[in-house]
Amino acid sequence: MKPGDDKIAMRHGAGGPAMRELVARVFLSRAADVGDGDVGLAALDDGAALRVGDQWLVFTTDTHVVKPIFFPGGDIGRLAVSGTVNDLAMMGATAPLGMACAVVLEEGFEQAALRRVQASIEQACEEASTSIQTGDTKVMGRGEVDGIVITTTALGFTERVVRDDGLRAGDEIVVTGSIGDHGFAVLAERHDLALVGALRSDVAPLNGLVAGALDAGGDALVAMKDPTRGGVASALHEMAEKSGVGILLEEASLPVSPPVRAASELLGIDVLHVANEGKALMGVRPGEAKRVVEALRAHPLGAQARVIGRVTEEWRGRVVLDTGFGRRLVAESDGELLPRIC
């Protein structure tokens, strides 16, 4: 334990190694055993999966504390639904049975803002073909919570669980679209940055997009993860470490929108470290990625899908970027470039 680690710091919520270490040290110390083949807390995947008859019941929960609560492309309500639906989808459960939603409000929070958030929740649920079935509401005193906090839980069935540790050498890495959109949109809104171009969050429920990819890829689609906190870098590091492989990315293949590229260069922030809320990373067996990419591009949310790298036996547990002029290790940030982002 590093000096000062007896206190919780912002980096413990950044999605990187500090957070994983904290979870392992505190929450996994007495994690309950699960049945053979089931996926429990110790797997640190996007959710849990329990065998029920001839299917798997997948369930997940997430808490959302974005600031500001309204940003270009979405708000905390849309984020809460999308983030939880997407965690289910990353494990192969693309038809959510229903959701629970708990809302903690600060005294003085505007009811008009709450109604706006609720409208976004309903819209996102409609897009994901699900609904809120139960929930809870609490009110805290002024200054005891920052405006609004939302926790959402969802569950669904799947015939095949897709883990985040299924990669092996030769697999191809697919991303479903441009990266960095959410993080830079929230950053620009929070700090009132007059950046060139229209920065807009990508927040969206991906279950329909992922369902098409699973239909096209079948058993060849072997790993998935959504690159939220910590961005593509953290998600791929986690996948590589769990799978015992290395990942080589091609910089020229990374889809980055012009506004995000401009913001990245102006602010000196690597787009690989920036959060996404409407993208997925997929590991696909050799020679099968073309079918998956074609299926993704047939969906409005996957128009920019492409292969961005491959899995290798070298650099186990690490991610390497081929810049076209050489190769460099992609560091995983141990802090948080922008706290309170999802």
Helices and strands as residue ranges (DSSP letters): G 10-13, H 17-22, I 23-27, G 41-43, E 48-52, E 55-64, E 70-71, E 74-75, H 76-90, E 98-106, H 111-127, E 132-140, E 148-158, E 172-175, H 181-190, H 207-217, G 218-220, E 221-225, H 231-243, E 246-250, G 251-253, H 258-267, G 271-273, E 281-284, H 289-297, G 300-302, E 306-312, E 319-322, E 327-329
